[in-house]
Amino acid sequence: MTCLWRRNQDSLNISKMDLSALNKIAEREFLPKKKATDLEKDHAYMVTALKEVKTRFGTKIVAEIDDSFQIFLPEKISSAILKDQELFNNLSNTANKLSLFITYQGGTSFKLTTC
C-alpha cells in the first residue's frame, strides 16, 4: 500500500513497528463464547484467564478456557467471586499460572480445582 498523503510525512512519529503492534491488536478477535453447560461433563478444562465483564444484567465473571473460548461462569459462582476481591485476585493469579481448572458436573453444578 502506498501513502497518498506525503506532506510532512517525516514529522509523523509513527514507526512501522508501532503500527504492526496496533494492527495485531485491531485484528485480534474475541474468543468465541460457549454456554457453560456445553462443556463436556466431568472433563477438567484449564482456565487461562478470569475477567470481570459489565453486561446489561450487571457485572459477571468470564473465564477464558484453554485460550480457545470463553464462558460466563454460573451466577452463583460469579456472585461469590465478585463479593470477595481477594478471592478474585487469587483465582486470577492461579489462572495466569495455568493452575486453575473448571469441571462441569451436570445440571448447574461446577467444580473449580487447582493443581
N, CA, C and O atoms as a printed pandas DataFrame, in Angstrom:
     atom_number atom_name residue_name chain_id  residue_number  x_coord  y_coord  z_coord
0              1         N          MET        A               1    0.845   -1.171    0.000
1              2        CA          MET        A               1    0.000    0.000    0.000
2              3         C          MET        A               1    0.889    1.233    0.000
3              4         O          MET        A               1    1.848    1.307    0.768
4              5         N          THR        A               2    0.586    2.180   -0.837
5              6        CA          THR        A               2    1.363    3.415   -0.876
6              7         C          THR        A               2    0.571    4.522   -0.204
7              8         O          THR        A               2   -0.660    4.535   -0.227
8              9         N          CYS        A               3    1.299    5.442    0.391
9             10        CA          CYS        A               3    0.654    6.567    1.062
10            11         C          CYS        A               3    0.309    7.625    0.035
11            12         O          CYS        A               3    1.166    8.042   -0.744
12            13         N          LEU        A               4   -0.935    8.060    0.028
13            14        CA          LEU        A               4   -1.340    9.132   -0.870
14            15         C          LEU        A               4   -0.960   10.483   -0.284
15            16         O          LEU        A               4   -0.774   11.454   -1.017
16            17         N          TRP        A               5   -0.849   10.541    1.000
17            18        CA          TRP        A               5   -0.511   11.773    1.678
18            19         C          TRP        A               5    0.949   11.725    2.074
19            20         O          TRP        A               5    1.342   10.905    2.904
20            21         N          ARG        A               6    1.754   12.591    1.491
21            22        CA          ARG        A               6    3.186   12.558    1.759
22            23         C          ARG        A               6    3.684   13.827    2.447
23            24         O          ARG        A               6    4.780   13.820    3.005
24            25         N          ARG        A               7    2.941   14.878    2.425
25            26        CA          ARG        A               7    3.377   16.125    3.027
26            27         C          ARG        A               7    3.556   15.951    4.533
27            28         O          ARG        A               7    2.675   15.414    5.204
28            29         N          ASN        A               8    4.659   16.390    5.050
29            30        CA          ASN        A               8    5.000   16.291    6.470
30            31         C          ASN        A               8    5.024   14.853    6.971
31            32         O          ASN        A               8    4.842   14.601    8.162
32            33         N          GLN        A               9    5.246   13.925    6.070
33            34        CA          GLN        A               9    5.275   12.519    6.469
34            35         C          GLN        A               9    6.410   12.260    7.456
35            36         O          GLN        A               9    6.284   11.425    8.352
36            37         N          ASP        A              10    7.520   12.981    7.286
37            38        CA          ASP        A              10    8.649   12.802    8.192
38            39         C          ASP        A              10    8.336   13.310    9.599
39            40         O          ASP        A              10    8.977   12.899   10.567
40            41         N          SER        A              11    7.354   14.202    9.711
41            42        CA          SER        A              11    7.043   14.739   11.032
42            43         C          SER        A              11    6.217   13.764   11.869
43            44         O          SER        A              11    6.070   13.952   13.077
44            45         N          LEU        A              12    5.688   12.742   11.241
45            46        CA          LEU        A              12    4.936   11.740   11.993
46            47         C          LEU        A              12    5.903   10.857   12.758
47            48         O          LEU        A              12    6.898   10.393   12.201
48            49         N          ASN        A              13    5.623   10.628   14.007
49            50        CA          ASN        A              13    6.495    9.807   14.843
50            51         C          ASN        A              13    5.922    8.404   15.004
51            52         O          ASN        A              13    5.934    7.843   16.100
52            53         N          ILE        A              14    5.430    7.852   13.931
53            54        CA          ILE        A              14    4.852    6.516   13.975
54            55         C          ILE        A              14    5.752    5.582   13.193
55            56         O          ILE        A              14    5.951    5.755   11.990
56            57         N          SER        A              15    6.283    4.613   13.868
57            58        CA          SER        A              15    7.148    3.658   13.183
58            59         C          SER        A              15    6.322    2.485   12.686
59            60         O          SER        A              15    5.188    2.279   13.117
60            61         N          LYS        A              16    6.906    1.721   11.773
61            62        CA          LYS        A              16    6.222    0.533   11.276
62            63         C          LYS        A              16    5.977   -0.461   12.398
63            64         O          LYS        A              16    4.976   -1.177   12.395
64            65         N          MET        A              17    6.909   -0.503   13.371
65            66        CA          MET        A              17    6.739   -1.425   14.488
66            67         C          MET        A              17    5.519   -1.033   15.316
67            68         O          MET        A              17    4.748   -1.898   15.733
68            69         N          ASP        A              18    5.337    0.278   15.557
69            70        CA          ASP        A              18    4.176    0.745   16.309
70            71         C          ASP        A              18    2.892    0.351   15.595
71            72         O          ASP        A              18    1.946   -0.124   16.223
72            73         N          LEU        A              19    2.860    0.548   14.289
73            74        CA          LEU        A              19    1.671    0.206   13.519
74            75         C          LEU        A              19    1.441   -1.293   13.494
75            76         O          LEU        A              19    0.298   -1.747   13.527
76            77         N          SER        A              20    2.495   -2.052   13.437
77            78        CA          SER        A              20    2.368   -3.505   13.443
78            79         C          SER        A              20    1.733   -3.980   14.744
79            80         O          SER        A              20    0.836   -4.823   14.735
80            81         N          ALA        A              21    2.201   -3.436   15.857
81            82        CA          ALA        A              21    1.640   -3.813   17.155
82            83         C          ALA        A              21    0.177   -3.404   17.249
83            84         O          ALA        A              21   -0.654   -4.155   17.760
84            85         N          LEU        A              22   -0.133   -2.211   16.753
85            86        CA          LEU        A              22   -1.513   -1.736   16.774
86            87         C          LEU        A              22   -2.402   -2.595   15.879
87            88         O          LEU        A              22   -3.535   -2.907   16.245
88            89         N          ASN        A              23   -1.897   -2.975   14.720
89            90        CA          ASN        A              23   -2.677   -3.818   13.814
90            91         C          ASN        A              23   -2.944   -5.196   14.407
91            92         O          ASN        A              23   -4.011   -5.768   14.186
92            93         N          LYS        A              24   -1.987   -5.732   15.156
93            94        CA          LYS        A              24   -2.212   -7.031   15.809
94            95         C          LYS        A              24   -3.359   -6.938   16.799
95            96         O          LYS        A              24   -4.185   -7.845   16.897
96            97         N          ILE        A              25   -3.402   -5.824   17.538
97            98        CA          ILE        A              25   -4.486   -5.626   18.495
98            99         C          ILE        A              25   -5.813   -5.482   17.759
99           100         O          ILE        A              25   -6.821   -6.058   18.168
100          101         N          ALA        A              26   -5.810   -4.712   16.670
101          102        CA          ALA        A              26   -7.038   -4.478   15.917
102          103         C          ALA        A              26   -7.558   -5.748   15.256
103          104         O          ALA        A              26   -8.770   -5.939   15.155
104          105         N          GLU        A              27   -6.663   -6.615   14.808
105          106        CA          GLU        A              27   -7.071   -7.841   14.130
106          107         C          GLU        A              27   -7.513   -8.921   15.103
107          108         O          GLU        A              27   -8.254   -9.834   14.738
108          109         N          ARG        A              28   -7.059   -8.814   16.327
109          110        CA          ARG        A              28   -7.354   -9.843   17.317
110          111         C          ARG        A              28   -8.846   -9.876   17.599
111          112         O          ARG        A              28   -9.438   -8.870   17.987
112          113         N          GLU        A              29   -9.426  -11.003   17.407
113          114        CA          GLU        A              29  -10.840  -11.149   17.658
114          115         C          GLU        A              29  -11.049  -11.688   19.061
115          116         O          GLU        A              29  -10.149  -12.271   19.667
116          117         N          PHE        A              30  -12.244  -11.483   19.554
117          118        CA          PHE        A              30  -12.587  -12.056   20.840
118          119         C          PHE        A              30  -12.694  -13.559   20.692
119          120         O          PHE        A              30  -13.067  -14.070   19.637
120          121         N          LEU        A              31  -12.368  -14.248   21.747
121          122        CA          LEU        A              31  -12.539  -15.693   21.728
122          123         C          LEU        A              31  -14.030  -15.996   21.634
123          124         O          LEU        A              31  -14.847  -15.258   22.183
124          125         N          PRO        A              32  -14.388  -17.071   20.944
125          126        CA          PRO        A              32  -15.808  -17.410   20.853
126          127         C          PRO        A              32  -16.363  -17.753   22.235
127          128         O          PRO        A              32  -15.649  -18.239   23.112
128          129         N          LYS        A              33  -17.654  -17.485   22.399
129          130        CA          LYS        A              33  -18.307  -17.798   23.667
130          131         C          LYS        A              33  -19.065  -19.110   23.540
131          132         O          LYS        A              33  -19.642  -19.417   22.496
132          133         N          LYS        A              34  -19.051  -19.869   24.613
133          134        CA          LYS        A              34  -19.837  -21.095   24.702
134          135         C          LYS        A              34  -20.652  -21.034   25.981
135          136         O          LYS        A              34  -20.290  -20.334   26.927
136          137         N          LYS        A              35  -21.740  -21.763   26.004
137          138        CA          LYS        A              35  -22.501  -21.890   27.240
138          139         C          LYS        A              35  -21.718  -22.798   28.176
139          140         O          LYS        A              35  -21.127  -23.789   27.747
140          141         N          ALA        A              36  -21.721  -22.457   29.440
141          142        CA          ALA        A              36  -21.011  -23.286   30.419
142          143         C          ALA        A              36  -21.557  -24.707   30.407
143          144         O          ALA        A              36  -20.815  -25.663   30.634
144          145         N          THR        A              37  -22.848  -24.848   30.143
145          146        CA          THR        A              37  -23.458  -26.180   30.124
146          147         C          THR        A              37  -23.104  -26.970   28.865
147          148         O          THR        A              37  -23.428  -28.154   28.767
148          149         N          ASP        A              38  -22.440  -26.325   27.900
149          150        CA          ASP        A              38  -21.975  -27.032   26.697
150          151         C          ASP        A              38  -20.649  -27.749   26.932
151          152         O          ASP        A              38  -20.185  -28.499   26.073
152          153         N          LEU        A              39  -20.043  -27.520   28.089
153          154        CA          LEU        A              39  -18.783  -28.198   28.393
154          155         C          LEU        A              39  -19.036  -29.693   28.558
155          156         O          LEU        A              39  -20.114  -30.118   28.975
156          157         N          GLU        A              40  -18.026  -30.469   28.223
157          158        CA          GLU        A              40  -18.121  -31.921   28.381
158          159         C          GLU        A              40  -18.181  -32.255   29.872
159          160         O          GLU        A              40  -17.379  -31.759   30.663
160          161         N          LYS        A              41  -19.130  -33.090   30.237
161          162        CA          LYS        A              41  -19.323  -33.452   31.640
162          163         C          LYS        A              41  -18.101  -34.205   32.178
163          164         O          LYS        A              41  -17.553  -35.086   31.514
164          165         N          ASP        A              42  -17.692  -33.840   33.387
165          166        CA          ASP        A              42  -16.589  -34.468   34.129
166          167         C          ASP        A              42  -15.220  -34.304   33.468
167          168         O          ASP        A              42  -14.295  -35.056   33.772
168          169         N          HIS        A              43  -15.085  -33.340   32.577
169          170        CA          HIS        A              43  -13.789  -33.038   31.955
170          171         C          HIS        A              43  -13.243  -31.761   32.598
171          172         O          HIS        A              43  -13.951  -30.757   32.682
172          173         N          ALA        A              44  -11.992  -31.797   33.048
173          174        CA          ALA        A              44  -11.360  -30.621   33.658
174          175         C          ALA        A              44  -10.795  -29.725   32.557
175          176         O          ALA        A              44   -9.908  -30.137   31.810
176          177         N          TYR        A              45  -11.306  -28.512   32.461
177          178        CA          TYR        A              45  -10.839  -27.526   31.487
178          179         C          TYR        A              45   -9.926  -26.528   32.190
179          180         O          TYR        A              45  -10.232  -26.070   33.291
180          181         N          MET        A              46   -8.809  -26.194   31.556
181          182        CA          MET        A              46   -7.888  -25.218   32.128
182          183         C          MET        A              46   -8.444  -23.807   31.926
183          184         O          MET        A              46   -8.792  -23.414   30.813
184          185         N          VAL        A              47   -8.519  -23.063   33.017
185          186        CA          VAL        A              47   -8.922  -21.660   32.963
186          187         C          VAL        A              47   -7.648  -20.847   32.780
187          188         O          VAL        A              47   -6.770  -20.863   33.642
188          189         N          THR        A              48   -7.543  -20.133   31.656
189          190        CA          THR        A              48   -6.324  -19.381   31.371
190          191         C          THR        A              48   -6.425  -17.910   31.768
191          192         O          THR        A              48   -5.409  -17.217   31.836
192          193         N          ALA        A              49   -7.649  -17.425   32.031
193          194        CA          ALA        A              49   -7.833  -16.049   32.492
194          195         C          ALA        A              49   -9.244  -15.883   33.036
195          196         O          ALA        A              49  -10.179  -16.555   32.600
196          197         N          LEU        A              50   -9.379  -14.982   33.988
197          198        CA          LEU        A              50  -10.686  -14.582   34.510
198          199         C          LEU        A              50  -10.824  -13.086   34.310
199          200         O          LEU        A              50   -9.873  -12.333   34.527
200          201         N          LYS        A              51  -12.014  -12.651   33.895
201          202        CA          LYS        A              51  -12.244  -11.229   33.669
202          203         C          LYS        A              51  -13.599  -10.823   34.220
203          204         O          LYS        A              51  -14.562  -11.589   34.166
204          205         N          GLU        A              52  -13.662   -9.608   34.750
205          206        CA          GLU        A              52  -14.946   -9.006   35.107
206          207         C          GLU        A              52  -15.490   -8.348   33.851
207          208         O          GLU        A              52  -14.778   -7.606   33.174
208          209         N          VAL        A              53  -16.752   -8.619   33.540
209          210        CA          VAL        A              53  -17.368   -8.062   32.343
210          211         C          VAL        A              53  -18.677   -7.390   32.741
211          212         O          VAL        A              53  -19.497   -7.974   33.449
212          213         N          LYS        A              54  -18.861   -6.163   32.278
213          214        CA          LYS        A              54  -20.108   -5.453   32.542
214          215         C          LYS        A              54  -21.114   -5.830   31.456
215          216         O          LYS        A              54  -20.848   -5.670   30.265
216          217         N          THR        A              55  -22.263   -6.328   31.882
217          218        CA          THR        A              55  -23.330   -6.694   30.953
218          219         C          THR        A              55  -24.574   -5.893   31.315
219          220         O          THR        A              55  -24.592   -5.185   32.322
220          221         N          ARG        A              56  -25.599   -6.004   30.502
221          222        CA          ARG        A              56  -26.839   -5.299   30.829
222          223         C          ARG        A              56  -27.509   -5.904   32.064
223          224         O          ARG        A              56  -28.417   -5.303   32.637
224          225         N          PHE        A              57  -27.065   -7.083   32.467
225          226        CA          PHE        A              57  -27.601   -7.746   33.656
226          227         C          PHE        A              57  -26.698   -7.551   34.872
227          228         O          PHE        A              57  -26.916   -8.174   35.911
228          229         N          GLY        A              58  -25.701   -6.704   34.750
229          230        CA          GLY        A              58  -24.767   -6.467   35.846
230          231         C          GLY        A              58  -23.394   -7.040   35.535
231          232         O          GLY        A              58  -23.160   -7.567   34.448
232          233         N          THR        A              59  -22.503   -6.933   36.489
233          234        CA          THR        A              59  -21.136   -7.422   36.316
234          235         C          THR        A              59  -21.111   -8.936   36.469
235          236         O          THR        A              59  -21.694   -9.484   37.404
236          237         N          LYS        A              60  -20.437   -9.600   35.553
237          238        CA          LYS        A              60  -20.315  -11.061   35.547
238          239         C          LYS        A              60  -18.843  -11.428   35.418
239          240         O          LYS        A              60  -18.011  -10.590   35.072
240          241         N          ILE        A              61  -18.532  -12.692   35.699
241          242        CA          ILE        A              61  -17.173  -13.201   35.536
242          243         C          ILE        A              61  -17.133  -14.092   34.303
243          244         O          ILE        A              61  -17.935  -15.014   34.154
244          245         N          VAL        A              62  -16.181  -13.796   33.423
245          246        CA          VAL        A              62  -15.958  -14.604   32.225
246          247         C          VAL        A              62  -14.639  -15.343   32.402
247          248         O          VAL        A              62  -13.635  -14.762   32.814
248          249         N          ALA        A              63  -14.658  -16.626   32.085
249          250        CA          ALA        A              63  -13.443  -17.442   32.147
250          251         C          ALA        A              63  -13.003  -17.778   30.736
251          252         O          ALA        A              63  -13.799  -18.249   29.924
252          253         N          GLU        A              64  -11.721  -17.533   30.442
253          254        CA          GLU        A              64  -11.149  -18.000   29.179
254          255         C          GLU        A              64  -10.695  -19.429   29.407
255          256         O          GLU        A              64   -9.974  -19.718   30.362
256          257         N          ILE        A              65  -11.119  -20.316   28.527
257          258        CA          ILE        A              65  -10.834  -21.735   28.669
258          259         C          ILE        A              65   -9.819  -22.158   27.612
259          260         O          ILE        A              65  -10.064  -22.027   26.413
260          261         N          ASP        A              66   -8.685  -22.664   28.069
261          262        CA          ASP        A              66   -7.626  -23.175   27.183
262          263         C          ASP        A              66   -7.241  -22.185   26.083
263          264         O          ASP        A              66   -6.811  -22.594   25.005
264          265         N          ASP        A              67   -7.393  -20.885   26.352
265          266        CA          ASP        A              67   -7.105  -19.843   25.350
266          267         C          ASP        A              67   -7.847  -20.077   24.040
267          268         O          ASP        A              67   -7.412  -19.598   22.993
268          269         N          SER        A              68   -8.972  -20.815   24.082
269          270        CA          SER        A              68   -9.678  -21.108   22.831
270          271         C          SER        A              68  -11.130  -20.649   22.829
271          272         O          SER        A              68  -11.692  -20.422   21.757
272          273         N          PHE        A              69  -11.754  -20.506   23.992
273          274        CA          PHE        A              69  -13.116  -19.979   24.051
274          275         C          PHE        A              69  -13.381  -19.411   25.443
275          276         O          PHE        A              69  -12.586  -19.587   26.366
276          277         N          GLN        A              70  -14.520  -18.725   25.572
277          278        CA          GLN        A              70  -14.894  -18.102   26.835
278          279         C          GLN        A              70  -16.230  -18.658   27.303
279          280         O          GLN        A              70  -17.067  -19.071   26.501
280          281         N          ILE        A              71  -16.411  -18.660   28.620
281          282        CA          ILE        A              71  -17.715  -18.982   29.190
282          283         C          ILE        A              71  -18.030  -17.964   30.281
283          284         O          ILE        A              71  -17.131  -17.486   30.974
284          285         N          PHE        A              72  -19.307  -17.640   30.427
285          286        CA          PHE        A              72  -19.748  -16.886   31.585
286          287         C          PHE        A              72  -19.891  -17.890   32.713
287          288         O          PHE        A              72  -20.568  -18.907   32.563
288          289         N          LEU        A              73  -19.260  -17.610   33.834
289          290        CA          LEU        A              73  -19.402  -18.508   34.968
290          291         C          LEU        A              73  -20.841  -18.442   35.474
291          292         O          LEU        A              73  -21.484  -17.397   35.380
292          293         N          PRO        A              74  -21.346  -19.548   36.008
293          294        CA          PRO        A              74  -22.708  -19.547   36.548
294          295         C          PRO        A              74  -22.887  -18.447   37.593
295          296         O          PRO        A              74  -21.938  -18.064   38.279
296          297         N          GLU        A              75  -24.106  -17.950   37.702
297          298        CA          GLU        A              75  -24.421  -16.826   38.586
298          299         C          GLU        A              75  -23.938  -17.039   40.018
299          300         O          GLU        A              75  -23.373  -16.125   40.618
300          301         N          LYS        A              76  -24.152  -18.225   40.569
301          302        CA          LYS        A              76  -23.774  -18.451   41.975
302          303         C          LYS        A              76  -22.261  -18.356   42.169
303          304         O          LYS        A              76  -21.802  -17.858   43.197
304          305         N          ILE        A              77  -21.481  -18.828   41.193
305          306        CA          ILE        A              77  -20.019  -18.747   41.284
306          307         C          ILE        A              77  -19.564  -17.314   41.042
307          308         O          ILE        A              77  -18.723  -16.783   41.768
308          309         N          SER        A              78  -20.132  -16.698   40.011
309          310        CA          SER        A              78  -19.777  -15.330   39.656
310          311         C          SER        A              78  -20.050  -14.374   40.822
311          312         O          SER        A              78  -19.210  -13.535   41.149
312          313         N          SER        A              79  -21.211  -14.501   41.438
313          314        CA          SER        A              79  -21.575  -13.624   42.565
314          315         C          SER        A              79  -20.627  -13.792   43.741
315          316         O          SER        A              79  -20.210  -12.808   44.351
316          317         N          ALA        A              80  -20.287  -15.034   44.061
317          318        CA          ALA        A              80  -19.378  -15.291   45.180
318          319         C          ALA        A              80  -18.003  -14.678   44.924
319          320         O          ALA        A              80  -17.389  -14.120   45.833
320          321         N          ILE        A              81  -17.526  -14.783   43.693
321          322        CA          ILE        A              81  -16.210  -14.225   43.350
322          323         C          ILE        A              81  -16.250  -12.702   43.397
323          324         O          ILE        A              81  -15.314  -12.070   43.887
324          325         N          LEU        A              82  -17.333  -12.109   42.886
325          326        CA          LEU        A              82  -17.433  -10.653   42.850
326          327         C          LEU        A              82  -17.551  -10.041   44.245
327          328         O          LEU        A              82  -17.163   -8.890   44.445
328          329         N          LYS        A              83  -18.073  -10.782   45.198
329          330        CA          LYS        A              83  -18.216  -10.275   46.567
330          331         C          LYS        A              83  -16.887  -10.225   47.312
331          332         O          LYS        A              83  -16.774   -9.542   48.330
332          333         N          ASP        A              84  -15.890  -10.936   46.821
333          334        CA          ASP        A              84  -14.612  -11.060   47.536
334          335         C          ASP        A              84  -13.455  -10.755   46.576
335          336         O          ASP        A              84  -13.006  -11.626   45.832
336          337         N          GLN        A              85  -12.984   -9.503   46.607
337          338        CA          GLN        A              85  -11.922   -9.073   45.687
338          339         C          GLN        A              85  -10.655   -9.899   45.858
339          340         O          GLN        A              85   -9.968  -10.191   44.879
340          341         N          GLU        A              86  -10.339  -10.279   47.094
341          342        CA          GLU        A              86   -9.145  -11.093   47.334
342          343         C          GLU        A              86   -9.282  -12.464   46.668
343          344         O          GLU        A              86   -8.320  -12.980   46.098
344          345         N          LEU        A              87  -10.473  -13.047   46.740
345          346        CA          LEU        A              87  -10.727  -14.328   46.079
346          347         C          LEU        A              87  -10.558  -14.189   44.571
347          348         O          LEU        A              87   -9.933  -15.033   43.929
348          349         N          PHE        A              88  -11.124  -13.107   44.004
349          350        CA          PHE        A              88  -10.981  -12.874   42.566
350          351         C          PHE        A              88   -9.507  -12.761   42.185
351          352         O          PHE        A              88   -9.068  -13.366   41.207
352          353         N          ASN        A              89   -8.742  -11.984   42.959
353          354        CA          ASN        A              89   -7.314  -11.810   42.662
354          355         C          ASN        A              89   -6.563  -13.134   42.753
355          356         O          ASN        A              89   -5.731  -13.442   41.900
356          357         N          ASN        A              90   -6.860  -13.914   43.791
357          358        CA          ASN        A              90   -6.190  -15.213   43.952
358          359         C          ASN        A              90   -6.531  -16.164   42.805
359          360         O          ASN        A              90   -5.650  -16.834   42.268
360          361         N          LEU        A              91   -7.811  -16.222   42.433
361          362        CA          LEU        A              91   -8.211  -17.090   41.321
362          363         C          LEU        A              91   -7.589  -16.622   40.003
363          364         O          LEU        A              91   -7.152  -17.440   39.194
364          365         N          SER        A              92   -7.550  -15.306   39.791
365          366        CA          SER        A              92   -6.942  -14.764   38.566
366          367         C          SER        A              92   -5.464  -15.108   38.493
367          368         O          SER        A              92   -4.965  -15.507   37.441
368          369         N          ASN        A              93   -4.765  -14.953   39.613
369          370        CA          ASN        A              93   -3.339  -15.292   39.641
370          371         C          ASN        A              93   -3.122  -16.776   39.381
371          372         O          ASN        A              93   -2.195  -17.155   38.665
372          373         N          THR        A              94   -3.969  -17.610   39.957
373          374        CA          THR        A              94   -3.869  -19.054   39.738
374          375         C          THR        A              94   -4.134  -19.387   38.277
375          376         O          THR        A              94   -3.449  -20.229   37.697
376          377         N          ALA        A              95   -5.131  -18.726   37.674
377          378        CA          ALA        A              95   -5.426  -18.946   36.251
378          379         C          ALA        A              95   -4.249  -18.503   35.387
379          380         O          ALA        A              95   -3.897  -19.181   34.421
380          381         N          ASN        A              96   -3.642  -17.374   35.727
381          382        CA          ASN        A              96   -2.493  -16.881   34.961
382          383         C          ASN        A              96   -1.304  -17.831   35.031
383          384         O          ASN        A              96   -0.474  -17.863   34.122
384          385         N          LYS        A              97   -1.224  -18.603   36.110
385          386        CA          LYS        A              97   -0.158  -19.600   36.252
386          387         C          LYS        A              97   -0.554  -20.936   35.623
387          388         O          LYS        A              97    0.166  -21.927   35.747
388          389         N          LEU        A              98   -1.708  -20.952   34.946
389          390        CA          LEU        A              98   -2.240  -22.154   34.278
390          391         C          LEU        A              98   -2.460  -23.297   35.267
391          392         O          LEU        A              98   -2.210  -24.462   34.954
392          393         N          SER        A              99   -2.930  -22.948   36.456
393          394        CA          SER        A              99   -3.142  -23.952   37.502
394          395         C          SER        A              99   -4.588  -24.025   37.985
395          396         O          SER        A              99   -4.869  -24.695   38.980
396          397         N          LEU        A             100   -5.510  -23.348   37.298
397          398        CA          LEU        A             100   -6.915  -23.357   37.698
398          399         C          LEU        A             100   -7.720  -24.139   36.666
399          400         O          LEU        A             100   -7.559  -23.949   35.460
400          401         N          PHE        A             101   -8.586  -25.019   37.156
401          402        CA          PHE        A             101   -9.392  -25.861   36.275
402          403         C          PHE        A             101  -10.855  -25.794   36.689
403          404         O          PHE        A             101  -11.174  -25.653   37.869
404          405         N          ILE        A             102  -11.741  -25.898   35.699
405          406        CA          ILE        A             102  -13.174  -25.957   35.962
406          407         C          ILE        A             102  -13.720  -27.236   35.344
407          408         O          ILE        A             102  -13.364  -27.604   34.224
408          409         N          THR        A             103  -14.588  -27.903   36.089
409          410        CA          THR        A             103  -15.195  -29.149   35.630
410          411         C          THR        A             103  -16.708  -29.009   35.704
411          412         O          THR        A             103  -17.257  -28.670   36.753
412          413         N          TYR        A             104  -17.381  -29.271   34.584
413          414        CA          TYR        A             104  -18.842  -29.278   34.551
414          415         C          TYR        A             104  -19.301  -30.631   35.057
415          416         O          TYR        A             104  -18.876  -31.668   34.546
416          417         N          GLN        A             105  -20.179  -30.626   36.072
417          418        CA          GLN        A             105  -20.621  -31.873   36.676
418          419         C          GLN        A             105  -22.073  -32.212   36.348
419          420         O          GLN        A             105  -22.654  -33.122   36.939
420          421         N          GLY        A             106  -22.647  -31.481   35.412
421          422        CA          GLY        A             106  -24.027  -31.730   35.016
422          423         C          GLY        A             106  -24.982  -30.748   35.677
423          424         O          GLY        A             106  -24.703  -30.228   36.757
424          425         N          GLY        A             107  -26.102  -30.501   35.025
425          426        CA          GLY        A             107  -27.093  -29.560   35.559
426          427         C          GLY        A             107  -26.502  -28.182   35.721
427          428         O          GLY        A             107  -26.014  -27.586   34.761
428          429         N          THR        A             108  -26.548  -27.676   36.942
429          430        CA          THR        A             108  -25.956  -26.363   37.234
430          431         C          THR        A             108  -24.755  -26.500   38.165
431          432         O          THR        A             108  -24.375  -25.541   38.837
432          433         N          SER        A             109  -24.167  -27.674   38.202
433          434        CA          SER        A             109  -23.063  -27.954   39.121
434          435         C          SER        A             109  -21.702  -27.885   38.421
435          436         O          SER        A             109  -21.488  -28.505   37.379
436          437         N          PHE        A             110  -20.788  -27.113   39.025
437          438        CA          PHE        A             110  -19.428  -26.952   38.525
438          439         C          PHE        A             110  -18.465  -27.106   39.685
439          440         O          PHE        A             110  -18.827  -26.888   40.841
440          441         N          LYS        A             111  -17.243  -27.482   39.369
441          442        CA          LYS        A             111  -16.217  -27.631   40.397
442          443         C          LYS        A             111  -14.951  -26.927   39.923
443          444         O          LYS        A             111  -14.483  -27.164   38.809
444          445         N          LEU        A             112  -14.397  -26.059   40.773
445          446        CA          LEU        A             112  -13.119  -25.403   40.498
446          447         C          LEU        A             112  -12.037  -26.125   41.278
447          448         O          LEU        A             112  -12.212  -26.416   42.462
448          449         N          THR        A             113  -10.917  -26.418   40.624
449          450        CA          THR        A             113   -9.798  -27.088   41.283
450          451         C          THR        A             113   -8.491  -26.427   40.866
451          452         O          THR        A             113   -8.422  -25.736   39.850
452          453         N          THR        A             114   -7.462  -26.651   41.663
453          454        CA          THR        A             114   -6.116  -26.176   41.335
454          455         C          THR        A             114   -5.180  -27.371   41.324
455          456         O          THR        A             114   -5.483  -28.430   41.873
456          457         N          CYS        A             115   -4.042  -27.176   40.690
457          458        CA          CYS        A             115   -3.050  -28.255   40.709
458          459         C          CYS        A             115   -1.718  -27.719   41.172
459          460         O          CYS        A             115   -0.747  -28.470   41.258
